[in-house]
């Protein structure tokens, strides 16, 4: 199967810019609100990219936790987008050893580079808010953690059967299945992000949602071109 060459570097740049925007929004603005004295502000926030070994930037992320309240939609967004992103990262992790097309491999690398930091960021928000971070548990597929989503209500999620089928493929067959599945997966993430934009209240979460819509829409366009659909 011959795929059309596509400007993956342009998509990578979009994703990198989007991730940078989220980090700047989440960790900046420490002087934009008054003292975080209320219990609500103490429980809301963004704790940066790592909770085990805190980076120098983490304290400022924690300090901004009380700035700008969050609501139930923000919690739902983070708790659902984390496993959604984990599945995309697991799918992308199959590409280096299975894909035939270098474009597919490049796209997979872009997805992992964009979504891994977002998983860490959203996990930090949930911990700062005192909310549960979704477990990263396996479903009997050792190389694909957190993949037991056959009954998931989240849009775009692949079933266990889908994931096992993708894992069994290689070459052109893998490329085609990967692109088709990832288009549906991205469409689901965009729907979730738009709900956050409409109903969320936490600034950094809404900024991330906007970046997801922008970057993943661009990636859908590129994937359709690779499939010859555009």
KEKE-3310 file (N, C-alpha, C; in steps of 0.2 Angstrom, whole numbers, plus 5000, padded with zeros to 4 digits):
npx = (5004:5004:5007:5003:5015:5017:5016:5022:5031:5025:5014:5019:5025:5014:5008:5019:5019:5006:5007:5017:5009:5000:5008:5014:5002:4997:5007:5011:5006:5006:5003:4990:4979:4971:4975:4975:4965:4953:4944:4940:4949:4961:4960:4960:4969:4985:4998:5010:5022:5027:5025:5032:5046:5049:5051:5060:5051:5039:5035:5030:5019:5011:5009:5000:4989:4978:4973:4960:4945:4940:4928:4916:4916:4929:4936:4931:4935:4949:4950:4944:4951:4964:4965:4961:4971:4982:4979:4980:4994:4999:4995:5002:5015:5017:5020:5034:5040:5032:5026:5026:5027:5037:5031:5020:5027:5033:5022:5017:5027:5025:5013:5015:5025:5017:5006:5011:5016:5005:4997:5004:5003:4988:4987:4993:4985:4973:4979:4982:4969:4964:4958:4954:4967:4966:4969:4983:4981:4983:4976:4979:4987:5003:5011:5003:4997:4983:4972:4959:4946:4934:4921:4920:4913:4919:4921:4928:4937:4946:4942:4946:4948:4950:4963:4971:4970:4976:4989:4993:4996:5007:5018:5010:4997:4996:4999:4987:4977:4981:4980:4967:4960:4966:4961:4948:4950:4956:4945:4936:4943:4943:4929:4927:4936:4930:4918:4924:4928:4916:4910:4919:4928:4941:4955:4968:4965:4955:4963:4971:4962:4958:4970:4971:4960:4965:4977:4975:4965:4972:4981:4972:4968:4980:4982:4971:4975:4986:4980:4974:4962:4960)
npy = (4994:5010:5026:5043:5055:5066:5082:5079:5085:5098:5096:5091:5102:5110:5102:5103:5117:5118:5111:5118:5130:5126:5122:5135:5142:5135:5135:5148:5165:5168:5179:5182:5181:5183:5179:5162:5157:5151:5135:5129:5135:5130:5117:5116:5115:5114:5104:5102:5092:5081:5070:5062:5064:5080:5093:5108:5117:5113:5118:5131:5127:5121:5131:5139:5132:5136:5146:5152:5144:5126:5115:5102:5097:5100:5090:5078:5079:5078:5066:5057:5060:5056:5041:5040:5047:5038:5027:5031:5033:5021:5014:5022:5018:5005:5008:5010:4997:4990:4998:5001:5013:5028:5040:5036:5032:5043:5051:5044:5046:5059:5060:5053:5062:5073:5069:5062:5072:5079:5069:5068:5082:5083:5073:5079:5090:5083:5077:5088:5093:5084:5073:5057:5049:5041:5023:5015:5002:4985:4974:4961:4962:4964:4973:4983:4994:4998:4995:4989:4993:4990:4992:5005:5022:5033:5043:5037:5028:5013:4995:4981:4970:4977:4983:4972:4967:4977:4976:4963:4966:4971:4980:4987:4983:4986:5000:5005:5001:5007:5021:5022:5019:5028:5040:5039:5039:5051:5060:5057:5062:5075:5078:5077:5087:5098:5098:5101:5114:5120:5118:5118:5126:5129:5137:5132:5119:5122:5128:5118:5109:5117:5116:5103:5101:5109:5104:5090:5090:5095:5084:5074:5078:5076:5062:5057:5062:5053:5041:5043:5049:5062)
npz = (5000:4995:5002:5002:5003:5017:5025:5039:5048:5049:5056:5068:5073:5075:5086:5095:5098:5103:5115:5122:5124:5133:5144:5147:5151:5161:5171:5172:5177:5191:5198:5196:5204:5220:5237:5240:5249:5252:5254:5242:5233:5237:5234:5221:5205:5196:5196:5189:5179:5185:5199:5207:5207:5209:5198:5195:5191:5196:5209:5206:5198:5208:5216:5208:5209:5217:5209:5200:5199:5198:5190:5191:5177:5173:5181:5176:5162:5164:5170:5161:5149:5151:5151:5138:5131:5135:5128:5115:5115:5117:5106:5097:5101:5095:5082:5078:5076:5068:5057:5040:5033:5033:5036:5044:5055:5059:5062:5073:5082:5084:5090:5102:5108:5110:5118:5130:5139:5141:5148:5160:5165:5167:5176:5187:5189:5194:5206:5213:5215:5224:5218:5211:5201:5186:5185:5179:5173:5167:5154:5152:5142:5140:5134:5132:5142:5151:5142:5143:5137:5132:5135:5137:5138:5133:5119:5103:5108:5107:5106:5116:5107:5095:5098:5100:5087:5080:5086:5080:5067:5053:5043:5027:5030:5044:5044:5037:5046:5057:5054:5051:5063:5072:5067:5070:5084:5087:5083:5093:5104:5101:5102:5116:5120:5115:5123:5135:5133:5132:5144:5155:5168:5172:5168:5163:5159:5149:5140:5136:5131:5119:5112:5109:5101:5090:5086:5084:5075:5064:5063:5059:5046:5040:5041:5034:5021:5019:5018:5006:5005:5004)
capx = (5000:5008:5004:5005:5020:5013:5020:5022:5034:5021:5009:5023:5026:5008:5008:5023:5017:5000:5009:5020:5004:4997:5012:5014:4996:4996:5012:5012:5001:5005:5001:4984:4973:4972:4977:4971:4963:4947:4945:4939:4955:4966:4959:4960:4975:4989:5005:5016:5022:5029:5023:5036:5052:5047:5055:5060:5045:5033:5032:5026:5013:5007:5007:4995:4983:4973:4971:4955:4942:4939:4922:4915:4918:4936:4938:4929:4939:4955:4949:4943:4956:4970:4965:4960:4978:4986:4977:4984:5001:5000:4994:5008:5021:5017:5022:5041:5042:5027:5024:5030:5028:5040:5026:5016:5031:5034:5016:5016:5031:5022:5007:5018:5028:5012:5001:5014:5017:4998:4995:5007:4999:4982:4987:4995:4979:4969:4982:4981:4962:4962:4954:4957:4970:4964:4974:4986:4981:4983:4971:4982:4991:5008:5015:4998:4994:4977:4969:4953:4941:4928:4914:4921:4908:4922:4921:4934:4941:4946:4940:4952:4948:4953:4970:4974:4971:4982:4995:4995:4997:5013:5018:5005:4991:4997:4998:4981:4973:4983:4978:4959:4959:4968:4957:4942:4952:4956:4938:4933:4946:4941:4923:4928:4939:4925:4914:4927:4928:4909:4907:4924:4930:4948:4959:4973:4961:4952:4968:4973:4956:4959:4976:4969:4956:4969:4983:4972:4961:4977:4983:4966:4969:4986:4980:4967:4979:4990:4975:4972:4955:4959)
capy = (5000:5016:5031:5049:5059:5071:5086:5077:5090:5104:5093:5090:5109:5112:5099:5106:5124:5118:5108:5124:5134:5123:5123:5142:5144:5131:5137:5155:5169:5167:5185:5184:5181:5185:5174:5156:5156:5147:5128:5128:5137:5126:5110:5116:5117:5111:5102:5101:5086:5075:5070:5058:5068:5086:5097:5115:5121:5110:5122:5136:5124:5120:5138:5141:5127:5140:5152:5150:5138:5121:5112:5095:5095:5099:5084:5073:5080:5075:5058:5053:5061:5053:5035:5041:5048:5032:5022:5033:5033:5013:5013:5025:5014:4999:5009:5009:4990:4987:5002:5001:5020:5032:5045:5034:5032:5050:5053:5041:5049:5066:5059:5051:5068:5078:5067:5060:5077:5081:5065:5070:5088:5081:5069:5084:5093:5079:5076:5094:5094:5079:5069:5051:5049:5034:5018:5013:4995:4982:4970:4955:4964:4967:4979:4989:4995:5002:4994:4986:4999:4987:4995:5012:5027:5038:5043:5036:5022:5006:4990:4976:4967:4982:4984:4965:4966:4981:4973:4958:4968:4974:4983:4991:4982:4990:5007:5007:5000:5012:5027:5022:5019:5034:5045:5039:5040:5059:5063:5056:5067:5082:5079:5078:5093:5103:5098:5105:5121:5123:5118:5118:5133:5129:5140:5128:5114:5124:5129:5111:5107:5121:5114:5096:5102:5112:5099:5083:5091:5095:5077:5070:5080:5073:5055:5056:5062:5047:5036:5045:5051:5070)
capz = (5000:4995:5006:5000:5008:5020:5029:5046:5052:5051:5062:5074:5075:5078:5092:5100:5100:5107:5122:5125:5126:5139:5150:5149:5154:5168:5176:5173:5180:5198:5201:5193:5208:5227:5241:5239:5256:5253:5253:5235:5229:5240:5231:5213:5202:5192:5199:5184:5175:5188:5206:5211:5207:5207:5194:5198:5189:5199:5215:5204:5196:5213:5218:5204:5210:5219:5205:5195:5201:5193:5192:5189:5171:5173:5184:5171:5157:5165:5172:5154:5144:5153:5148:5131:5129:5136:5123:5109:5116:5117:5098:5093:5103:5090:5075:5076:5075:5064:5052:5034:5030:5038:5038:5049:5061:5061:5065:5079:5087:5086:5095:5109:5111:5112:5123:5136:5144:5143:5153:5166:5167:5169:5182:5192:5191:5198:5212:5217:5217:5228:5214:5209:5195:5183:5186:5172:5174:5160:5153:5150:5136:5144:5131:5131:5148:5152:5136:5144:5136:5127:5138:5138:5135:5130:5111:5100:5111:5104:5111:5117:5101:5091:5100:5099:5080:5078:5088:5076:5060:5052:5036:5025:5034:5050:5042:5035:5051:5062:5052:5052:5070:5075:5065:5075:5091:5087:5083:5100:5109:5099:5105:5123:5121:5114:5129:5141:5131:5133:5151:5160:5171:5174:5163:5159:5156:5143:5135:5134:5126:5113:5109:5107:5095:5085:5084:5082:5069:5059:5062:5055:5039:5037:5041:5028:5015:5019:5016:5000:5006:5002)
cpx = (5004:5004:5007:5010:5016:5017:5020:5025:5030:5016:5013:5024:5020:5007:5012:5021:5011:5002:5013:5015:5001:5001:5013:5008:4995:5001:5013:5006:5000:5003:4994:4978:4975:4974:4973:4969:4957:4948:4944:4946:4961:4966:4960:4967:4979:4996:5011:5016:5024:5027:5028:5043:5050:5052:5055:5054:5039:5031:5028:5019:5009:5005:5001:4989:4977:4970:4966:4952:4941:4932:4922:4917:4925:4939:4937:4933:4946:4955:4948:4948:4963:4970:4965:4967:4982:4985:4981:4991:5003:5000:5000:5015:5022:5020:5030:5043:5037:5025:5029:5032:5032:5036:5022:5020:5032:5028:5015:5021:5029:5017:5010:5021:5023:5008:5004:5014:5010:4995:4998:5004:4993:4982:4989:4989:4975:4972:4981:4974:4960:4957:4958:4960:4968:4970:4976:4987:4981:4977:4973:4986:4997:5011:5010:4994:4987:4972:4962:4947:4935:4922:4915:4915:4912:4922:4928:4938:4940:4945:4947:4953:4952:4961:4973:4975:4976:4989:4998:4997:5004:5013:5012:4998:4991:4995:4991:4976:4974:4980:4970:4957:4961:4964:4951:4944:4953:4950:4935:4936:4944:4934:4923:4931:4934:4920:4917:4927:4922:4907:4912:4925:4937:4952:4964:4970:4958:4957:4971:4968:4957:4964:4975:4965:4960:4974:4980:4968:4966:4980:4978:4967:4975:4985:4976:4970:4984:4986:4973:4964:4954:4965)
cpy = (5006:5022:5038:5052:5065:5075:5085:5083:5096:5102:5093:5097:5112:5109:5102:5113:5123:5116:5114:5129:5132:5124:5130:5144:5141:5134:5144:5159:5168:5173:5187:5184:5182:5179:5168:5153:5151:5139:5126:5129:5132:5119:5110:5118:5113:5110:5101:5094:5080:5075:5066:5062:5075:5090:5104:5119:5119:5115:5128:5134:5123:5126:5140:5137:5131:5145:5149:5143:5133:5118:5105:5093:5095:5093:5078:5073:5077:5068:5054:5054:5057:5046:5035:5042:5042:5027:5024:5032:5025:5012:5016:5021:5007:5001:5008:5002:4987:4991:5001:5008:5024:5038:5043:5034:5039:5053:5050:5044:5056:5065:5057:5058:5073:5076:5064:5066:5079:5076:5067:5077:5087:5077:5074:5088:5089:5078:5082:5096:5089:5074:5062:5051:5042:5030:5017:5005:4991:4977:4963:4956:4967:4973:4984:4990:4999:5001:4991:4991:4996:4990:5002:5017:5032:5038:5041:5030:5016:5001:4985:4972:4971:4982:4977:4964:4970:4978:4967:4959:4970:4976:4987:4990:4986:4997:5009:5006:5006:5019:5028:5023:5025:5040:5045:5041:5048:5062:5062:5061:5074:5083:5080:5084:5099:5104:5102:5112:5124:5123:5118:5125:5134:5131:5135:5122:5116:5126:5123:5109:5110:5118:5107:5097:5104:5107:5092:5084:5091:5088:5073:5072:5076:5065:5053:5057:5056:5041:5037:5047:5059:5071)
cpz = (5000:4998:5003:5005:5010:5025:5037:5051:5054:5056:5068:5077:5078:5085:5097:5102:5104:5114:5125:5128:5133:5145:5152:5153:5161:5173:5177:5177:5187:5202:5199:5198:5215:5230:5241:5246:5257:5251:5246:5231:5231:5236:5224:5211:5198:5195:5195:5181:5179:5196:5210:5212:5204:5203:5197:5196:5193:5205:5212:5201:5202:5216:5215:5205:5213:5215:5199:5197:5196:5195:5190:5182:5170:5175:5179:5165:5158:5166:5165:5149:5145:5150:5141:5128:5129:5130:5116:5109:5115:5109:5095:5095:5098:5084:5073:5074:5070:5057:5046:5032:5036:5040:5044:5056:5063:5065:5072:5084:5089:5091:5102:5112:5113:5118:5130:5141:5146:5149:5160:5169:5170:5176:5188:5194:5196:5205:5217:5219:5222:5225:5212:5202:5192:5184:5179:5173:5167:5160:5150:5144:5139:5141:5130:5137:5147:5146:5137:5143:5132:5129:5139:5135:5132:5122:5108:5102:5108:5109:5112:5110:5096:5092:5099:5091:5077:5080:5084:5069:5060:5044:5034:5028:5040:5049:5041:5042:5057:5061:5053:5059:5074:5073:5069:5082:5092:5087:5089:5105:5107:5102:5112:5124:5120:5120:5135:5139:5133:5140:5156:5162:5172:5168:5159:5156:5149:5138:5132:5129:5119:5109:5106:5101:5089:5082:5081:5076:5063:5057:5058:5048:5036:5036:5035:5021:5014:5016:5009:5000:5004:4997)
residu = (UNK:UNK:UNK:UNK:UNK:UNK:UNK:UNK:UNK:UNK:UNK:UNK:UNK:UNK:UNK:UNK:UNK:UNK:UNK:UNK:UNK:UNK:UNK:UNK:UNK:UNK:UNK:UNK:UNK:UNK:UNK:UNK:UNK:UNK:UNK:UNK:UNK:UNK:UNK:UNK:UNK:UNK:UNK:UNK:UNK:UNK:UNK:UNK:UNK:UNK:UNK:UNK:UNK:UNK:UNK:UNK:UNK:UNK:UNK:UNK:UNK:UNK:UNK:UNK:UNK:UNK:UNK:UNK:UNK:UNK:UNK:UNK:UNK:UNK:UNK:UNK:UNK:UNK:UNK:UNK:UNK:UNK:UNK:UNK:UNK:UNK:UNK:UNK:UNK:UNK:UNK:UNK:UNK:UNK:UNK:UNK:UNK:UNK:UNK:UNK:UNK:UNK:UNK:UNK:UNK:UNK:UNK:UNK:UNK:UNK:UNK:UNK:UNK:UNK:UNK:UNK:UNK:UNK:UNK:UNK:UNK:UNK:UNK:UNK:UNK:UNK:UNK:UNK:UNK:UNK:UNK:UNK:UNK:UNK:UNK:UNK:UNK:UNK:UNK:UNK:UNK:UNK:UNK:UNK:UNK:UNK:UNK:UNK:UNK:UNK:UNK:UNK:UNK:UNK:UNK:UNK:UNK:UNK:UNK:UNK:UNK:UNK:UNK:UNK:UNK:UNK:UNK:UNK:UNK:UNK:UNK:UNK:UNK:UNK:UNK:UNK:UNK:UNK:UNK:UNK:UNK:UNK:UNK:UNK:UNK:UNK:UNK:UNK:UNK:UNK:UNK:UNK:UNK:UNK:UNK:UNK:UNK:UNK:UNK:UNK:UNK:UNK:UNK:UNK:UNK:UNK:UNK:UNK:UNK:UNK:UNK:UNK:UNK:UNK:UNK:UNK:UNK:UNK:UNK:UNK:UNK:UNK:UNK:UNK:UNK:UNK:UNK:UNK:UNK:UNK)
# end
